[in-house]
Structures are given as structure tokens and as C-alpha cells.
């Protein structure tokens, strides 16, 4: 993440959207078509033939409540913590910049209790009040520790990395390790996950990052080895992650995989990270996509990143694809756009909530999946789903044991589809609650609740009506 003086480029620019693409994930569990229309839009399905089948006896992946995260830069204003949590957001990701905490060697040499934990000037560094506001709403926290101050290197030297973020090659690794030790200790009890730097593969050589990681980890391990710590990779390809895992001084202490994914790669290339982890003997490695959205550029100001109703179906397809692929947690890149917030001019292109406290349309996708379908409470077993005539579909057994399923319509017309829930394990009469996330519905309340009879094989049949660019989900209560 770049310093405020320079607009931040979020990862690598993706290919042009003006192409047709068909993606299949997890043996056909998610199939999405994208046509040339400026934004992702599935081929127009035939409403007469649309059908979805959820097979609750065939698990294909495991995911978690941390799929519904928000990665905010500029950092999200804590005054919006309640609304953000109400939308179903379960984890917030933000930054701690060392150049704010210890801007000079003079400050560094003070007692750490006297470090600059609450900078007086406006800053992007996450402070205790920021975290407390979200923790009080039950939102977990992931912190990126980075922003290496100039005094940690050779002052006056021409930077070999990005001069607006990590200002020059670090030469004082002893100071770096101590800085990470103290910052880690300060935030330890308030934070659930820690990252060492952000998108280093776009800013430095691998060897430089490996040295930084080792020094940082050595300091952090003096405090605790119980909190998950991991490297951050900007690229969706796992080349650097594979090298880090293979390093005997780094690999054993990597607690999760972590990368970014923008555009219409519905699975976020999770299979590649899973394969690399498995090859290193880490089959159970948690996979985190710590930034995702449609476009990785502040300059595009693309409505699909913020206030387009089409973002509802886009978010549904991206989240569903990542869950089908076994991603453990994911963070949408977004913030608030209040004009009185720090770095206000950078905020509108990725606004998740506006200055009046109104949530962006795509928040309805979060609320439906995280809250209404109960996927935001714990571990979810993702089940095999088949479909025809809809843009995508998915099903799961949530942490409370409820059978849930949903379909996505990424087109501009209403689609009606049959839904068959197979092998539900239910009998007799059951209650089926319907929720819709669309331009006109925020999924806060059921659109319908029906009582249905289960056939002898545990099968339940119903009908879904999907408005344009919407998600229709159901919850089965026995």
C-alpha cells in the first residue's frame, strides 16, 4: 500500500474486460460466463430451463466466516463500524506504518511505551481506537506491519524500491527486528492475524523481502508464536510463496497463504496456492485473498468497484467461486468516502459506505451470505452444486448445521429457476426461508417463508426468482 502522497495501484493491472470467458471451478460447482459488455455479465440464460441442484452429501471444500472481510486503504473511519458490521463484514484489514510509529531514530531509542502510537497528524496508521471500534462490533482484525522509515537504511541513498512506501533498502535489520517486536506486542491482544509488508513482490527483490521477513519474524517470535503471521504476495501467482515455504528459516513459521486477486478470476487462483502448500507438506494451509475487487486502479473510478447494482452479482460470483475453491478468508478492497476523512480524495473509487452512512449495493451480497444464510458464524462445509440457466450457484452446510443454497443472476433480466435440495437429512415438514440481494432488496429480511414436505430421500423442491444482477438464497430449517 502506497503512502498518501501517491495514489495507490492495487496489484497488477488485469487484462481487458472486453472478452468472452467461461470459467469452471471445482469440477463444475461454479460455472460463470462473461461476455463483452464493459462489465462481467453472464450469457442470457433461458428462464424456462433454469435449474439448480444442491447435493448435501457431496462436500467439495471447507471455508470460513472470514470470507466476508474488508481491506481498507485509506483506512475506514471507525464511526462506521456498526453499519459495516451490520452488513455482515467479519474481519477488517488495515495498516500500521513504522514511519508513523518510529519516525526517527531518536523516537526509536525511547522506551517503547513512549513511541508514537497515536500520531497527532492525520495518518493511515491504524491505532487502538480504530481497532477497538470494530472489535466492539465483533469484527476481527488483520494488520499489515510495514512502511520502513528512512533512518533504517542508508539515508540519502537513491531508493531501489518504491520511494513512497518503503522508502529505501533496509540496512539496520537489528532495529527492524526490534520494531516489529514492539509493534507486534502492542497490537497483539487486539489483532487476530499479522502480515509482514504488503505487495513486496511489486516493490523489491525476493532476497530483500526474505531478509526483512526473517528479521521481522525473529523479533515477533520473542513475543509470541501463537498469533498467525504470514507473508503477503501481491501477485495471484504463487512463485514467491513457494520460495518462502521452501526456506527453512521462514517456511515452518508461515501460518497462512496470502495474495490479491482483481477482476473475474472467480476462484482467485486458489488452486495454485493450495498445490504449492500441499507440495510443501502443508495441505491444511489456510488460504487468504486479502484484496479483491473488479479493478485494481484508483484512476478507473469504475462503478463496479463501488456503487453499481451490478456489483451485487459480481460480488456474489467472486465470493462463491472462492468458497468453492476452498479459500478460508477474503477481504473486499473498500473504505468510506466521507469528505472529512484523511485522504478524502482517494476514497470515492472504492467506497463501501458513503458519507451519509449508506452502504454500497454490493453490501447486500455480504449481508445475504454472511448474515441471512449464516455463513459468517464459523466453519462452512461447501457442497457440490449443479446448475443450468443461471450465472452461478453454490451450497453449504453452515457452522450451525443449516443447509443453505443460493443462485446468482449476473444478467439484466429476471430469471426463474427450480431449486432441488438433495440429501438434506430432513424429514416431514420443513421451513424454507428465502432471501434476495438485489438493487431493491438488501437481504435483511426474508422475501418469503414456506413450509414444504420432504420426500423419502430427503429431497426438497422450490422455485427461485432472481431479479437482474441479484442473488437468491434459501435456508432450510428442519
ZALUMTI-341688 format. One line per 4 residues: their letters; for each residue x, y, z of C-alpha. Coordinates in Angstrom, 2 decimals. Each point is the difference from the previous one (the first is absolute). Layout:
! ZALUMTI-341688
a	X,Y,Z; ...
! end
This chain:
! ZALUMTI-341688
xxxx	0.00,0.00,0.00; 1.38,3.36,-1.00; 0.42,3.04,2.17; -2.71,2.68,-0.18
xxxx	2.11,2.26,-2.23; -0.36,-2.43,-2.88; -3.20,-1.68,-1.28; 0.28,-3.69,0.61
xxxx	0.05,-2.58,-2.78; -1.59,-3.15,1.34; 2.00,-2.82,-1.42; 0.46,-0.77,-3.66
xxxx	-2.31,1.38,-2.66; -2.25,-2.68,-1.42; -0.74,-0.80,-3.60; -2.69,1.88,-1.89
xxxx	-3.55,-0.83,1.06; -1.23,0.02,-3.58; 0.23,-3.70,-0.60; -2.07,-3.12,0.48
xxxx	1.15,-2.39,2.69; -1.39,-3.20,1.43; 1.38,-1.13,3.33; -0.60,-3.34,1.70
xxxx	0.89,-0.43,3.65; 0.04,-3.10,2.22; -1.20,-2.58,-2.51; -2.85,2.11,-1.25
xxxx	-1.21,1.26,3.36; 0.19,3.56,-1.26; -0.37,0.78,-3.69; -0.10,3.61,-1.12
xxxx	-0.08,1.57,-3.43; 1.35,3.46,-0.63; -0.82,1.88,-3.18; 1.36,3.17,-1.53
xxxx	-2.15,2.70,1.54; 2.41,2.24,1.89; -0.74,-1.84,3.26; -0.26,-3.70,0.79
xxxx	-3.38,-1.23,-1.14; -1.06,-3.59,-0.45; -1.54,-1.22,-3.21; -3.76,0.51,0.02
xxxx	-1.49,-3.21,1.46; -3.24,-1.53,-1.18; -2.37,0.50,2.92; -2.08,-3.03,-1.04
xxxx	2.93,-2.38,0.45; 1.73,1.44,3.06; 0.64,-2.48,2.79; 2.24,-0.38,3.04
xxxx	0.79,-3.15,1.96; 1.73,0.05,3.40; 1.49,-3.35,1.06; 0.52,0.01,3.77
xxxx	1.67,-3.41,0.01; 2.93,1.18,-2.16; 2.42,2.40,1.67; 2.50,1.68,-2.33
xxxx	1.74,2.53,2.27; 0.19,1.65,3.39; -0.22,3.75,0.50; -0.58,2.32,2.95
xxxx	-1.78,3.05,1.34; 3.06,2.10,-0.92; -1.05,0.04,-3.67; -1.90,3.21,0.70
xxxx	2.88,2.35,0.72; 0.77,3.59,-0.91; 3.51,1.19,-0.88; 0.01,3.76,0.40
xxxx	2.51,2.51,-1.32; -0.51,2.83,0.68; -0.95,-1.46,3.35; -3.71,-0.13,0.71
xxxx	-1.29,2.54,2.50; -0.92,-1.71,3.30; -3.24,1.99,0.18; -1.39,-2.45,-2.58
xxxx	0.91,-3.15,1.93; -3.57,-0.85,0.96; -1.40,0.33,-3.54; 2.88,-1.97,-1.48
xxxx	-0.45,-2.81,2.52; -3.75,0.01,-0.60; 0.64,-0.67,-3.69; 1.64,-3.31,0.91
xxxx	3.67,1.02,-0.07; 1.91,-2.33,2.33; 3.62,1.16,-0.23; 1.70,3.31,-0.82
xxxx	3.49,0.33,-1.46; 2.07,3.18,0.37; 3.51,1.40,0.35; 2.55,0.92,2.62
xxxx	2.83,2.10,-1.44; 3.31,-0.09,1.84; 0.87,3.47,-1.28; -2.98,1.31,2.02
xxxx	0.78,-1.93,3.18; 3.77,0.59,0.00; 0.63,2.87,-2.44; 3.57,0.54,1.22
xxxx	2.76,-1.89,1.73; -0.44,2.37,2.92; -3.57,-1.24,0.50; 1.08,-3.61,-0.54
xxxx	2.55,0.25,2.82; -2.66,1.08,2.51; -1.89,-2.43,2.18; -2.51,-1.72,-2.35
xxxx	-2.81,1.25,2.24; 0.93,3.48,-1.23; -0.03,-0.83,-3.70; -2.40,1.86,-2.25
xxxx	-2.96,-2.37,0.39; -2.54,2.78,-0.62; 1.50,2.36,-2.58; -1.35,3.53,0.36
xxxx	-0.06,0.68,-3.72; -2.49,-1.83,-2.25; 1.40,-3.37,-0.95; -0.94,-3.32,-1.57
xxxx	1.45,-1.91,2.94; -2.60,-2.02,1.89; -0.07,1.00,3.65; -1.58,-1.60,3.06
xxxx	-3.23,1.99,-0.33; -0.46,-1.15,-3.60; 0.31,-3.64,0.99; -2.12,0.31,3.14
xxxx	-2.92,1.47,-1.94; -0.18,-3.06,-2.26; 0.89,-2.54,2.69; -2.93,1.31,2.02
xxxx	-2.24,-0.96,-2.94; 1.44,-3.52,-0.17; 2.19,0.71,-3.05; 3.38,-1.73,0.01
xxxx	3.20,1.75,-1.11; 2.92,-0.68,-2.33; 2.90,2.47,0.17; 2.72,0.66,-2.58
xxxx	3.23,1.19,1.62; 2.18,1.88,-2.50; 1.12,3.49,-1.07; 3.72,-0.17,0.77
xxxx	1.32,3.40,1.16; 2.89,1.63,-1.77; 2.30,-0.19,3.00; -0.05,-3.82,-0.15
xxxx	1.95,0.16,-3.24; 2.77,2.07,-1.46; -1.40,3.52,0.23; 0.33,1.96,-3.21
xxxx	0.44,-3.11,-2.10; -2.06,-0.24,-3.18; -2.85,-2.41,0.76; -0.04,-3.29,-1.85
xxxx	-3.61,-0.61,1.06; -3.06,2.20,-0.17; 1.02,3.28,1.57; -3.52,0.77,1.22
xxxx	-0.49,-3.10,2.12; 3.00,-1.89,1.30; 2.42,2.78,-0.63; 3.33,-1.72,-0.56
xxxx	1.82,-3.29,0.49; 0.09,-0.94,3.67; 3.53,-0.32,1.33; -0.62,0.10,3.75
xxxx	-1.64,-3.38,0.42; 0.57,0.00,3.75; -2.16,3.12,0.29; -2.55,-1.51,-2.39
xxxx	-0.34,-3.11,2.13; -0.42,2.06,3.16; -2.60,2.20,-1.70; -2.07,-3.00,-1.07
xxxx	0.36,-1.49,3.47; -1.39,3.08,1.72; -2.76,0.72,-2.53; -1.08,-3.64,0.09
xxxx	-0.07,0.08,3.81; -2.01,3.23,0.04; -2.77,-1.31,-2.27; 0.17,-3.67,1.00
xxxx	-3.12,-0.20,2.16; -2.15,2.03,-2.43; 0.97,-1.71,-3.25; -0.68,-3.45,-1.42
xxxx	2.41,-0.17,-2.97; 3.21,1.81,-0.94; 1.61,0.54,-3.41; 3.61,0.97,-0.61
xxxx	-0.11,2.75,-2.67; -2.44,0.40,-2.89; 0.57,-0.95,-3.64; 3.79,-0.22,0.44
xxxx	0.27,-1.89,-3.28; -1.02,3.22,-1.79; 2.54,2.11,1.89; 3.23,-1.90,0.65
xxxx	2.11,-3.02,-0.79; -0.85,-3.33,1.58; 3.27,-0.12,1.95; -0.73,3.39,1.59
xxxx	-3.42,-1.15,1.15; 1.33,-3.30,1.32; 2.52,1.89,2.14; -2.70,2.35,1.28
xxxx	-2.29,-2.92,0.78; 2.66,-1.83,1.98; 0.89,3.08,2.05; -3.64,0.87,0.65
xxxx	-0.89,-3.57,0.93; 2.95,-0.29,2.38; -1.26,3.03,1.89; -3.64,-1.10,0.02
xxxx	0.84,-3.52,1.18; 1.58,1.47,3.14; -3.48,1.21,0.95; -2.23,-2.88,-1.06
xxxx	-0.26,-2.82,-2.50; -3.72,-0.50,0.55; -1.41,2.73,-2.27; -0.13,-0.82,-3.72
xxxx	2.67,1.84,-2.01; 0.49,-0.23,-3.74; 1.64,1.53,-3.05; -2.01,2.09,-2.44
xxxx	0.27,-0.55,-3.76; -1.57,2.49,-2.39; 0.03,-2.29,-3.02; -2.60,-2.71,-0.41
xxxx	2.77,-2.36,-1.10; 1.72,-1.77,2.92; 3.64,0.16,-1.14; 1.18,2.04,2.99
xxxx	-2.18,-1.96,2.40; 1.56,-3.24,-1.21; 3.50,1.37,0.58; -0.91,1.23,3.48
xxxx	-1.45,-3.39,0.95; 3.18,-1.70,-1.16; 2.24,2.22,2.15; 0.75,-1.91,3.23
xxxx	0.27,3.27,1.94; -3.41,1.23,-1.19; -2.22,-2.85,-1.17; -0.68,-1.70,3.35
xxxx	-1.29,3.29,1.45; -2.39,0.88,-2.85; -3.50,-0.33,1.41; -2.06,0.88,-3.08
xxxx	0.21,0.70,-3.73; -0.89,3.55,-0.99; -0.40,1.63,-3.43; -2.13,2.46,-2.02
xxxx	-2.49,-0.61,-2.80; -1.76,2.57,-2.17; -2.35,-0.49,-2.93; -1.92,-3.10,-1.03
xxxx	2.18,-2.88,1.14; -2.84,-1.45,2.05; 2.17,-2.48,1.90; 2.76,2.61,0.54
xxxx	2.52,-2.64,-1.13; -0.39,-1.70,3.37; 0.82,-3.38,-1.50; 3.55,1.09,-0.78
xxxx	0.60,1.14,3.60; -1.55,-3.19,1.32; 2.22,-2.13,-2.23; 3.15,1.84,1.08
xxxx	-0.98,-0.39,3.65; -0.71,-3.71,-0.43; 3.32,-0.55,-1.76; 1.71,1.50,3.06
xxxx	-1.89,-2.37,2.30; -2.42,2.72,1.11; -3.29,-1.37,-1.33; -2.01,1.80,2.68
xxxx	1.48,3.44,-0.69; -2.73,2.67,0.39; -0.41,2.00,-3.21; -0.70,3.75,0.20
xxxx	-0.81,2.32,-2.90; 0.69,3.23,1.85; -1.08,2.34,-2.80; -2.58,-0.52,-2.71
xxxx	-2.22,2.22,-2.11; -0.67,0.59,-3.68; 2.73,2.49,-0.95; 3.34,0.48,1.78
xxxx	0.34,3.69,-0.87; -1.10,3.17,1.77; 0.04,1.78,-3.34; -2.75,-2.09,-1.62
xxxx	-2.72,1.12,2.44; -1.94,-3.03,-1.21; -3.62,-0.18,1.29; 0.40,-3.75,0.40
xxxx	2.53,0.71,2.76; -2.50,2.03,1.99; -3.60,1.08,-0.79; -1.25,-2.04,-2.96
xxxx	-2.85,-2.45,0.73; 1.84,-2.36,-2.38; 2.60,-0.31,2.75; -2.47,-2.11,2.00
xxxx	0.15,-2.91,-2.42; 3.72,0.57,-0.60; 0.71,-0.22,3.73; -2.19,-3.09,0.27
xxxx	1.86,-1.75,-2.79; 3.44,0.90,1.34; -0.84,-1.05,3.56; -1.67,-3.22,-1.16
xxxx	2.89,-0.89,-2.28; 2.53,0.50,2.77; -2.05,-2.06,2.46; -0.35,-2.81,-2.54
xxxx	3.78,0.10,-0.40; 0.58,-0.37,3.75; 1.12,3.54,0.83; -0.07,0.52,3.77
xxxx	-0.34,3.79,0.08; -0.34,2.90,-2.42; -0.04,3.79,0.27; -1.78,2.30,-2.43
xxxx	2.06,3.12,-0.66; -2.16,2.92,1.15; -0.38,2.84,2.48; -2.22,2.98,0.80
xxxx	-0.12,3.16,-2.12; -0.69,2.68,2.64; 1.50,3.32,-1.22; 1.32,0.76,3.49
xxxx	1.95,-3.25,0.19; 3.75,-0.09,-0.50; 1.00,-0.49,-3.67; -3.58,0.89,-0.95
xxxx	0.85,0.45,-3.69; 1.08,-3.65,-0.28; -3.11,-1.50,1.53; -2.91,0.20,-2.49
xxxx	1.20,-2.63,-2.53; -0.22,-2.79,2.59; -2.74,1.25,2.32; -1.72,-2.78,1.98
xxxx	-1.95,2.54,2.07; -0.66,3.65,-0.86; 0.23,3.13,2.14; -3.67,-0.32,0.98
xxxx	0.51,-3.51,1.29; -1.64,-1.65,-3.03; 1.54,-3.32,-0.94; 0.94,-0.75,-3.60
xxxx	-2.31,-2.39,-1.88; 2.50,-2.86,0.15; -0.36,-0.02,3.78; -3.28,-1.84,-0.61
xxxx	2.04,-2.96,-1.25; 1.94,0.01,3.27; -3.15,0.21,2.10; -1.75,-2.80,-1.87
xxxx	2.89,-2.44,0.15; 1.57,0.93,3.32; -3.05,0.82,2.12; -3.19,-1.28,-1.62
xxxx	1.48,-3.35,-1.10; 2.13,-0.25,3.14; 3.35,-0.41,-1.75; 1.57,2.71,2.15
xxxx	-0.05,-1.94,3.27; 2.68,-2.70,-0.33; 1.29,-2.82,-2.19; -2.12,-0.81,-3.05
xxxx	-0.05,-3.23,-1.97; -0.38,0.87,-3.66; -2.07,-2.55,-1.89; -0.24,-1.08,-3.64
xxxx	-2.50,2.03,-2.00; -1.17,-0.42,-3.58; -1.83,2.56,-2.09; -1.31,0.91,-3.40
xxxx	-1.30,3.36,-1.21; 1.27,2.05,2.94; 3.29,1.88,0.19; 1.33,-1.94,2.98
xxxx	-1.13,-1.95,3.05; 1.40,-1.32,3.25; -1.10,-1.85,3.14; 1.34,-0.65,3.47
xxxx	-0.63,-1.40,3.44; 0.71,2.93,2.28; 1.55,-0.09,3.47; -3.45,-0.43,1.57
xxxx	-0.70,-3.05,-2.15; -2.54,1.75,-2.23; -0.25,-0.98,-3.65; 0.22,3.12,-2.15
xxxx	0.14,0.55,-3.75; 0.07,2.97,-2.33; -0.05,0.90,-3.67; 1.31,3.09,-1.77
xxxx	-1.43,1.88,-2.96; 2.68,2.16,-1.61; -2.24,1.14,-2.87; -2.34,2.90,-0.62
xxxx	-3.19,-2.09,-0.05; -1.97,-1.86,2.66; 0.67,-3.73,0.16; -2.27,-2.65,1.52
xxxx	1.64,-3.27,1.02; -0.96,-3.22,1.69; 2.06,-0.94,3.06; 0.38,-3.55,1.26
xxxx	1.62,-0.63,3.36; 1.28,-3.59,-0.01; 0.96,-2.18,2.98; -1.03,2.59,2.56
xxxx	-0.27,-2.51,2.85; -3.39,1.53,0.82; -3.38,-1.67,0.23; -3.63,1.02,0.32
xxxx	-0.73,3.69,-0.47; 2.74,2.62,-0.13; 0.13,3.78,-0.11; 1.84,1.66,-2.86
xxxx	0.88,3.70,0.32; 0.77,1.93,-3.21; 2.32,3.03,-0.15; 0.78,2.21,-2.98
xxxx	2.88,2.45,-0.47; -0.79,2.37,-2.86; -0.20,3.67,-0.88; -3.31,0.21,1.88
xxxx	0.67,-2.44,2.84; 2.81,0.02,2.58; -0.66,-3.60,1.16; -0.66,1.13,3.57
xxxx	-3.36,-1.81,0.18; -1.41,-3.08,-1.74; -1.95,0.66,-3.17; -1.99,-3.17,0.67
xxxx	-0.21,-2.87,2.46; -1.68,-3.22,-1.08; -0.77,-3.34,1.60; 0.89,-2.96,-2.22
xxxx	-0.18,-3.77,0.26; 3.19,-2.03,-0.27; -0.15,-3.07,-2.22; 1.27,-3.39,1.31
xxxx	3.47,0.63,-1.44; 0.41,3.28,1.88; -0.74,2.12,-3.06; -1.64,3.43,0.04
xxxx	-1.14,1.94,-3.08; -0.72,3.70,-0.36; 0.23,2.87,-2.48; 2.39,2.95,-0.10
xxxx	-0.75,3.36,-1.60; 3.13,2.01,-0.71; -0.31,3.68,-1.00; 2.73,1.48,-2.21
xxxx	3.47,-0.13,1.57; -1.18,-1.73,3.15; 0.56,-2.88,2.38; -2.86,-2.18,1.26
xxxx	0.78,-2.21,2.99; -1.93,-2.40,2.21; 0.44,-1.35,3.52; -1.47,-3.38,0.92
xx	-1.25,-0.39,3.58; -1.13,-3.49,0.95
! end
